[in-house]
């Protein structure tokens, strides 16, 4: 099994509560990283089963324990701030209180009415010259609902509190209502700009439970879809960022090139957004020599034209003036709060599942992660530019080898009393799906985690001490998903 997927039997795998928390503290202090931490009701209704997934030395591992729902546990957030959102979720979803947590703000406000959400006591800064600016939850265009509360002194933002949770989709509960083998079309809509990433994480976990061996053809096909998704979304983000700073050459050209990329996806799988590209046990999106030639020609066109607009973008004094030094998150802060993916790498943290937990085809054909040190909007823009170049170069080699197979391995019975965890590096960061089965092999719990869950706090901190007019630039540079948070 590849390093980006973990399958463990869960029968008898729970640790005593003290042993669990001592081990969790010790391993995180020694350099392990928390990938996810979540809970579900235990067989005894008075207990909650906790699962912590860690990444260390190029491997995933899991720790589990049961705790009293009424008694709760002592929060780890003050000593390990990267766990803050996981403990908030545990409190919100299961009623388990992490005692001494510094800020138990709801993550999604599940089942709340708009009136209840409106009554939330936002953090306030006192002072005659301090004023509040409220933005959202309804925005112009097609932006999803989210509320931003700015505390300002003049034009400078001293504090931003982000309020999400307006959608109440109930994704994880919905996934348990149907046969997990048939859920590809639903999983693709969890965060529509990361359809391939979510579908691959889901398929990887399900295939592990079904005992389906790895296939080079499946891995190659899925990697093509994932990297085209990455390139397309990076181009879309750069187009939006160029629009926000009135760099019209970039806005027009990056947007045009994104169309070429997503049309390439449509040529291979029939959907510009990668829908249908990944199905458990199958290679539904292969390509012959003629399609390979089209892929290569389109990549060459994008590489040629993006080099021209990149040179203009990176050399323009107006672009540098608006992006450099704006919305900075230091490496220490990014590590402390647990940023992942693009946001982490732009702050100097080399965190990329493709290189840290390489499954196929990354294990056979490595791709070097891109890291920028300054942590500002300029770094996040440069990182996307460099990742486009790197993905195109990597794909040019992949596309030269046709994948003709349409082979399908039936997804049979799932391993009973087992936990499968799969992580895949979407364009925004690591996407995690964890599926647990009961004694009959039925899925009894499904954990979904989009990288946006961990990165929204980074945006709030990035805006501090910047002008409020810098917020749209900071927001677009992080490019987070509302629905990726509001499961």
C-alpha positions as CSV (number, residue, x, y, z in Angstrom):
1,X,0.0,0.0,0.0
2,X,1.3,3.5,-0.9
3,X,2.5,5.9,1.7
4,X,-0.5,8.3,1.2
5,X,-3.0,5.6,2.3
6,X,-3.3,3.8,5.6
7,X,-5.4,0.7,6.4
8,X,-5.5,-0.5,10.0
9,X,-7.8,-3.0,11.9
10,X,-9.6,-1.2,14.7
11,X,-10.6,-4.2,16.8
12,X,-8.9,-3.7,20.1
13,X,-6.9,-0.8,18.8
14,X,-8.0,1.8,21.4
15,X,-5.5,3.0,24.0
16,X,-6.3,4.0,27.5
17,X,-7.1,7.7,27.6
18,X,-4.0,8.9,29.4
19,X,-1.7,6.8,27.2
20,X,-3.4,8.2,24.1
21,X,-2.9,11.9,25.2
22,X,0.6,11.3,26.4
23,X,1.5,9.6,23.1
24,X,-0.1,12.3,21.1
25,X,1.8,15.1,22.9
26,X,5.0,13.2,22.7
27,X,4.9,12.4,19.0
28,X,3.8,16.0,18.1
29,X,6.6,17.4,20.2
30,X,9.0,15.1,18.5
31,X,8.1,16.4,15.1
32,X,5.1,14.4,13.9
33,X,2.3,16.4,12.2
34,X,-1.4,16.1,12.9
35,X,-3.1,15.3,9.6
36,X,-6.6,15.1,11.2
37,X,-8.2,14.5,14.6
38,X,-11.9,13.6,14.9
39,X,-14.4,11.7,16.9
40,X,-17.6,9.6,16.6
41,X,-20.1,8.1,19.1
42,X,-18.7,4.9,20.6
43,X,-20.8,1.8,21.1
44,X,-21.4,2.9,24.6
45,X,-23.5,6.1,24.2
46,X,-21.7,7.7,27.2
47,X,-18.4,7.5,25.4
48,X,-16.8,9.2,22.4
49,X,-14.2,7.4,20.2
50,X,-11.3,9.7,19.2
51,X,-9.0,9.1,16.2
52,X,-5.8,11.1,15.6
53,X,-4.0,10.6,12.3
54,X,-0.3,11.6,12.3
55,X,2.3,11.9,9.6
56,X,5.9,11.2,10.6
57,X,9.0,10.0,8.7
58,X,7.1,9.5,5.5
59,X,4.3,7.4,6.9
60,X,0.7,7.8,8.3
61,X,-0.3,6.3,11.6
62,X,-3.4,6.4,13.8
63,X,-4.0,6.6,17.6
64,X,-7.4,5.9,19.1
65,X,-9.1,6.2,22.5
66,X,-12.4,6.4,24.1
67,X,-13.3,9.3,26.5
68,X,-16.3,10.2,28.6
69,X,-18.8,12.4,26.7
70,X,-19.7,14.3,29.9
71,X,-16.3,14.6,31.4
72,X,-14.5,15.7,28.2
73,X,-10.8,16.2,28.2
74,X,-8.1,18.8,28.8
75,X,-7.5,20.9,25.7
76,X,-4.2,20.6,23.9
77,X,-4.6,23.8,21.9
78,X,-2.7,26.1,24.2
79,X,0.5,24.0,23.9
80,X,-0.3,22.8,20.3
81,X,-2.3,25.5,18.5
82,X,-2.5,23.5,15.3
83,X,-5.1,21.3,17.0
84,X,-7.5,24.2,17.7
85,X,-10.0,23.5,14.9
86,X,-10.1,19.8,15.6
87,X,-11.0,20.4,19.2
88,X,-13.6,22.9,18.2
89,X,-15.2,20.3,15.9
90,X,-15.2,17.7,18.6
91,X,-17.1,20.1,20.9
92,X,-19.5,21.2,18.2
93,X,-20.3,17.8,16.7
94,X,-20.3,15.5,19.8
95,X,-20.7,17.8,22.8
96,X,-17.3,16.9,24.2
97,X,-15.8,19.8,25.9
98,X,-12.0,20.4,25.6
99,X,-11.5,22.1,28.9
100,X,-9.3,25.3,28.9
101,X,-9.6,25.7,25.1
102,X,-8.9,29.3,24.5
103,X,-11.6,29.9,21.9
104,X,-14.5,27.5,21.3
105,X,-15.9,29.3,18.3
106,X,-18.2,27.1,16.3
107,X,-16.8,25.8,13.1
108,X,-20.0,25.3,11.1
109,X,-22.9,26.1,13.4
110,X,-24.7,22.9,12.5
111,X,-28.5,23.1,12.5
112,X,-28.4,26.7,13.6
113,X,-30.9,29.2,12.2
114,X,-29.7,32.4,10.7
115,X,-31.0,34.3,13.7
116,X,-28.9,32.2,16.1
117,X,-25.8,32.8,13.9
118,X,-26.5,36.5,13.8
119,X,-26.5,36.6,17.6
120,X,-23.0,35.3,17.8
121,X,-20.8,37.6,20.0
122,X,-18.0,38.7,17.7
123,X,-14.7,39.7,19.3
124,X,-14.6,43.5,19.9
125,X,-11.8,46.0,20.4
126,X,-12.8,49.0,22.5
127,X,-11.9,52.5,21.7
128,X,-13.5,55.7,20.4
129,X,-11.6,55.6,17.1
130,X,-12.1,51.8,16.5
131,X,-14.9,50.9,14.1
132,X,-16.3,47.7,12.7
133,X,-16.8,46.7,9.1
134,X,-19.1,43.8,8.4
135,X,-18.9,42.0,5.0
136,X,-21.3,39.2,4.0
137,X,-22.6,36.6,4.4
138,X,-24.2,37.5,1.0
139,X,-21.7,38.6,-1.6
140,X,-21.8,39.7,-5.2
141,X,-21.6,37.2,-8.0
142,X,-21.4,33.5,-7.3
143,X,-19.3,33.7,-4.0
144,X,-20.7,31.4,-1.4
145,X,-21.9,32.7,2.0
146,X,-19.4,33.8,4.6
147,X,-19.2,36.7,7.0
148,X,-16.1,38.8,7.7
149,X,-16.0,41.1,10.7
150,X,-13.2,43.7,10.6
151,X,-12.1,45.7,13.6
152,X,-10.3,48.8,12.2
153,X,-8.5,51.9,13.3
154,X,-8.8,54.2,10.4
155,X,-7.9,52.0,7.3
156,X,-5.8,49.5,9.3
157,X,-7.3,46.1,10.3
158,X,-6.4,45.2,13.8
159,X,-8.5,42.0,13.9
160,X,-10.6,39.9,11.5
161,X,-13.0,37.3,12.6
162,X,-14.3,34.9,9.9
163,X,-17.8,33.5,10.3
164,X,-18.7,30.4,8.2
165,X,-21.2,27.6,8.5
166,X,-24.1,29.0,6.6
167,X,-24.7,26.1,4.3
168,X,-25.5,23.1,6.6
169,X,-25.1,20.5,3.9
170,X,-24.6,17.5,6.1
171,X,-22.1,15.9,3.7
172,X,-20.7,13.3,6.1
173,X,-24.1,12.0,7.2
174,X,-25.3,11.9,3.6
175,X,-22.4,9.8,2.5
176,X,-23.5,7.1,5.0
177,X,-26.9,6.7,3.5
178,X,-25.9,4.9,0.3
179,X,-23.6,2.2,-0.9
180,X,-20.1,3.7,-0.7
181,X,-19.2,2.1,-4.1
182,X,-21.6,4.4,-5.9
183,X,-20.7,7.8,-4.3
184,X,-18.2,9.1,-6.8
185,X,-20.6,11.7,-8.3
186,X,-21.5,12.9,-4.8
187,X,-17.9,13.1,-3.5
188,X,-17.0,15.2,-6.6
189,X,-19.3,17.9,-5.4
190,X,-17.9,18.3,-1.8
191,X,-15.7,21.1,-3.1
192,X,-16.3,21.5,-6.8
193,X,-13.0,23.1,-7.6
194,X,-11.2,20.0,-6.2
195,X,-13.3,17.3,-7.7
196,X,-10.4,15.1,-8.7
197,X,-8.6,15.5,-5.4
198,X,-11.7,14.5,-3.3
199,X,-12.6,11.7,-5.7
200,X,-9.1,10.2,-5.6
201,X,-8.9,10.4,-1.8
202,X,-12.3,8.7,-1.5
203,X,-11.4,6.0,-4.1
204,X,-8.0,5.4,-2.4
205,X,-9.6,4.7,1.0
206,X,-12.4,2.6,-0.5
207,X,-9.9,0.5,-2.6
208,X,-7.8,-0.1,0.5
209,X,-10.8,-1.4,2.3
210,X,-11.7,-3.6,-0.6
211,X,-8.2,-5.0,-1.0
212,X,-7.8,-3.8,-4.5
213,X,-4.1,-3.6,-5.5
214,X,-2.5,-0.6,-6.9
215,X,-2.5,-0.2,-10.7
216,X,0.0,1.9,-12.7
217,X,-2.7,2.8,-15.2
218,X,-5.2,4.0,-12.6
219,X,-2.4,6.0,-10.8
220,X,-1.3,7.6,-14.1
221,X,-4.8,8.5,-15.2
222,X,-5.7,10.0,-11.8
223,X,-2.4,12.0,-11.6
224,X,-3.1,13.5,-15.1
225,X,-6.5,14.6,-13.8
226,X,-5.2,16.0,-10.5
227,X,-2.4,18.0,-12.2
228,X,-4.7,19.4,-14.8
229,X,-7.0,20.4,-12.0
230,X,-4.0,22.0,-10.2
231,X,-2.9,24.0,-13.3
232,X,-6.4,25.1,-14.1
233,X,-7.2,26.4,-10.6
234,X,-3.8,28.1,-10.3
235,X,-4.5,29.9,-13.5
236,X,-8.0,30.9,-12.3
237,X,-6.5,32.2,-9.0
238,X,-3.9,34.2,-10.8
239,X,-6.5,35.7,-13.1
240,X,-8.6,36.7,-10.1
241,X,-5.5,38.2,-8.3
242,X,-4.5,40.1,-11.4
243,X,-8.1,41.4,-11.7
244,X,-8.0,42.6,-8.0
245,X,-4.9,44.6,-8.6
246,X,-6.0,45.9,-12.1
247,X,-3.3,44.0,-14.0
248,X,-5.4,43.5,-17.0
249,X,-2.9,41.6,-19.2
250,X,-2.7,38.9,-16.5
251,X,-6.5,38.8,-15.9
252,X,-7.2,38.2,-19.6
253,X,-4.3,35.8,-20.4
254,X,-4.4,33.7,-17.3
255,X,-8.2,33.3,-17.7
256,X,-7.8,32.4,-21.4
257,X,-5.2,29.7,-20.6
258,X,-7.4,28.2,-17.9
259,X,-9.9,27.5,-20.6
260,X,-7.3,25.6,-22.6
261,X,-6.5,23.5,-19.5
262,X,-10.1,22.6,-18.5
263,X,-10.9,21.9,-22.2
264,X,-8.1,19.4,-22.1
265,X,-9.7,17.7,-19.1
266,X,-13.0,17.6,-21.1
267,X,-11.2,15.9,-24.0
268,X,-10.0,13.1,-21.7
269,X,-12.9,12.5,-19.3
270,X,-15.8,14.4,-20.8
271,X,-16.0,17.1,-18.1
272,X,-14.1,20.4,-17.9
273,X,-14.1,20.1,-14.1
274,X,-12.8,16.5,-13.9
275,X,-16.2,14.9,-13.1
276,X,-16.2,11.2,-13.7
277,X,-12.4,11.1,-14.0
278,X,-12.0,8.9,-10.9
279,X,-14.1,5.9,-10.0
280,X,-13.2,3.2,-7.5
281,X,-11.4,0.3,-9.1
282,X,-11.6,1.7,-12.5
283,X,-9.6,3.6,-15.2
284,X,-12.5,5.6,-16.8
285,X,-10.2,8.3,-18.1
286,X,-7.5,6.9,-20.3
287,X,-6.0,8.3,-23.5
288,X,-4.7,7.0,-26.8
289,X,-1.9,8.3,-28.9
290,X,-4.1,10.9,-30.6
291,X,-5.4,12.3,-27.3
292,X,-1.8,12.2,-25.9
293,X,-0.8,14.4,-28.8
294,X,-3.6,16.8,-28.0
295,X,-2.6,16.9,-24.3
296,X,1.0,17.6,-25.2
297,X,0.1,20.3,-27.7
298,X,-2.2,22.0,-25.2
299,X,0.4,21.8,-22.5
300,X,3.0,23.3,-24.8
301,X,0.7,26.1,-25.7
302,X,0.0,26.9,-22.1
303,X,3.7,26.7,-21.2
304,X,4.6,29.1,-24.0
305,X,2.0,31.7,-23.3
306,X,2.1,31.5,-19.5
307,X,5.9,32.2,-19.6
308,X,5.1,35.5,-21.4
309,X,2.4,36.7,-19.0
310,X,4.4,35.5,-16.0
311,X,7.4,37.7,-17.1
312,X,5.1,40.7,-17.3
313,X,3.3,39.9,-14.0
314,X,6.5,39.3,-12.0
315,X,8.4,42.4,-13.4
316,X,5.5,44.9,-13.2
317,X,6.2,47.6,-10.5
318,X,2.5,47.9,-9.9
319,X,2.1,44.2,-9.1
320,X,5.1,44.1,-6.8
321,X,3.8,47.2,-5.0
322,X,0.4,45.7,-4.3
323,X,1.6,42.2,-3.4
324,X,5.0,42.4,-1.7
325,X,4.8,42.6,2.1
326,X,1.0,42.4,2.1
327,X,-0.8,39.7,4.1
328,X,2.3,38.1,5.4
329,X,2.2,34.9,7.6
330,X,5.6,34.0,9.1
331,X,6.9,30.5,8.9
332,X,6.6,30.2,12.7
333,X,3.0,31.3,12.7
334,X,2.1,29.0,9.8
335,X,3.7,26.0,11.6
336,X,2.0,26.9,14.9
337,X,-1.5,27.1,13.5
338,X,-1.1,24.1,11.2
339,X,-1.4,25.6,7.8
340,X,-1.3,23.1,5.0
341,X,-0.8,23.0,1.2
342,X,-0.2,26.1,-0.8
343,X,-0.6,28.4,2.2
344,X,2.1,26.5,4.2
345,X,4.5,26.3,1.3
346,X,4.3,30.0,0.6
347,X,5.4,30.5,4.3
348,X,8.5,28.4,3.9
349,X,7.1,25.0,5.1
350,X,7.8,22.1,2.7
351,X,4.5,20.3,3.1
352,X,3.2,18.4,0.0
353,X,1.7,15.0,0.2
354,X,3.1,14.1,-3.3
355,X,6.7,14.4,-2.0
356,X,6.2,13.6,1.8
357,X,3.9,10.6,1.4
358,X,4.6,9.6,-2.2
359,X,2.2,7.1,-3.7
360,X,2.2,6.2,-7.4
361,X,3.0,7.7,-9.8
362,X,5.0,10.1,-7.5
363,X,7.0,7.3,-6.0
364,X,8.3,6.3,-9.4
365,X,8.4,9.8,-11.0
366,X,9.0,12.2,-8.1
367,X,7.9,15.8,-8.3
368,X,9.7,18.4,-6.2
369,X,7.5,20.6,-4.1
370,X,7.7,24.4,-4.5
371,X,8.4,26.6,-1.5
372,X,8.5,30.3,-1.1
373,X,9.9,32.0,2.1
374,X,8.2,35.3,2.5
375,X,4.6,34.2,3.4
376,X,3.0,37.3,1.7
377,X,0.6,37.7,-1.2
378,X,3.7,37.9,-3.5
379,X,4.9,34.5,-2.3
380,X,1.5,32.9,-2.8
381,X,1.3,34.3,-6.3
382,X,4.9,33.2,-7.1
383,X,4.2,29.8,-5.7
384,X,1.3,29.3,-8.0
385,X,3.3,30.4,-11.0
386,X,6.1,28.0,-10.2
387,X,3.8,25.1,-9.5
388,X,2.1,25.6,-12.9
389,X,5.5,25.3,-14.6
390,X,6.5,22.3,-12.5
391,X,3.2,20.5,-13.1
392,X,3.4,21.1,-16.9
393,X,6.9,19.7,-17.0
394,X,5.9,16.7,-15.0
395,X,2.8,16.1,-17.1
396,X,4.7,16.4,-20.4
397,X,6.5,13.2,-19.6
398,X,3.4,11.4,-18.3
399,X,1.3,12.3,-21.3
400,X,3.8,10.7,-23.8
401,X,2.8,7.3,-22.5
402,X,-0.8,6.4,-23.6
403,X,-3.1,4.8,-21.1
404,X,-5.4,2.6,-23.2
405,X,-6.8,0.5,-20.4
406,X,-10.4,0.8,-19.4
407,X,-10.1,-2.0,-17.0
408,X,-12.4,-2.1,-14.0
409,X,-11.8,-4.1,-10.9
410,X,-15.0,-4.8,-9.1
411,X,-15.2,-3.3,-5.6
412,X,-16.3,-6.2,-3.5
413,X,-16.8,-6.6,0.2
414,X,-15.0,-4.2,2.4
415,X,-12.8,-5.3,5.2
416,X,-14.7,-5.4,8.5
417,X,-13.8,-3.4,11.6
418,X,-11.1,-1.5,9.6
419,X,-10.1,2.1,9.2
420,X,-8.8,3.4,5.8
421,X,-7.3,6.9,5.5
422,X,-6.2,8.4,2.3
423,X,-4.6,11.8,1.7
424,X,-4.1,13.4,-1.7
425,X,-2.5,16.8,-2.5
426,X,-5.1,18.9,-4.2
427,X,-4.2,22.2,-5.6
428,X,-5.1,24.0,-2.4
429,X,-3.6,21.4,-0.1
430,X,-4.1,17.9,1.4
431,X,-7.5,16.4,1.0
432,X,-8.3,13.6,3.6
433,X,-10.9,10.9,3.6
434,X,-11.2,8.4,6.4
435,X,-13.7,5.5,6.2
436,X,-14.3,3.1,9.1
437,X,-16.3,-0.1,8.8
438,X,-18.3,-2.1,11.2
439,X,-18.2,-5.9,11.9
440,X,-20.2,-6.6,8.7
441,X,-18.0,-4.4,6.5
442,X,-20.5,-1.5,6.3
443,X,-19.2,2.0,6.5
444,X,-20.2,3.3,9.9
445,X,-18.2,6.6,9.9
446,X,-16.8,8.8,7.2
447,X,-14.5,11.7,7.9
448,X,-14.0,14.3,5.1
449,X,-11.4,17.1,5.4
450,X,-10.7,19.8,2.9
451,X,-7.5,21.9,3.4
452,X,-9.7,25.0,3.8
453,X,-10.7,23.8,7.3
454,X,-7.1,24.4,8.5
455,X,-6.3,27.5,6.5
456,X,-9.1,30.0,7.2
457,X,-7.4,31.1,10.4
458,X,-4.3,31.8,8.4
459,X,-6.2,34.3,6.3
460,X,-7.6,36.0,9.4
461,X,-4.1,36.4,10.8
462,X,-2.6,37.5,7.4
463,X,-5.0,40.5,7.3
464,X,-3.9,42.0,10.6
465,X,-2.1,45.3,10.4
466,X,-2.8,45.6,6.7
467,X,-5.2,48.1,5.2
468,X,-8.8,47.0,4.7
469,X,-8.3,47.6,1.0
470,X,-5.8,44.7,1.0
471,X,-8.3,42.2,2.2
472,X,-9.5,41.2,-1.3
473,X,-5.9,40.5,-2.4
474,X,-5.2,38.5,0.8
475,X,-8.5,36.6,0.3
476,X,-7.7,35.7,-3.3
477,X,-4.1,34.8,-2.5
478,X,-5.3,32.1,-0.1
479,X,-8.2,31.1,-2.4
480,X,-10.1,29.1,0.2
481,X,-13.3,27.2,-0.1
482,X,-16.4,28.0,1.8
483,X,-18.1,24.7,1.0
484,X,-14.9,22.8,1.8
485,X,-15.3,24.1,5.3
486,X,-19.1,24.0,5.5
487,X,-19.6,20.3,5.1
